[in-house]
Amino acid sequence: MLFVTKIYATTKQFPKEEIYGLTSQIRRSAVSIPSNMAEGFGRRSSNEFKRFLHISMGSLFELQTQVEISKNLEFIDIKTFEDLYQDSREIERMLSAFIVSINQLNSEK
């Protein structure tokens, strides 16, 4: 959720004409990551949880693409891009490891 806060702070600086475009899309993708994790956990089924973790991963990949587009359009500088991208890669690694651990728990049953 700290990453979502960082995304909101970054997109606050985007051009006003992007409020319904890239700004909105990036924010939705970012919010979707922890939201889907929470929804999946609330389903109380490891298969459902894993499905929602995969949805979170898809949102993360969307966000990575949108952050790169933001850099290409010069809405963010290279340092901001690198910081956000590295944060997103860390989240990607954590999500992947979490999915693997759920797979291992399911295979032990």
Secondary structure as UniProt FT lines:
FT   HELIX           2..11
FT   TURN            12..13
FT   HELIX           16..18
FT   TURN            19..21
FT   HELIX           22..42
FT   TURN            43..44
FT   HELIX           46..72
FT   TURN            73..74
FT   HELIX           78..108
//
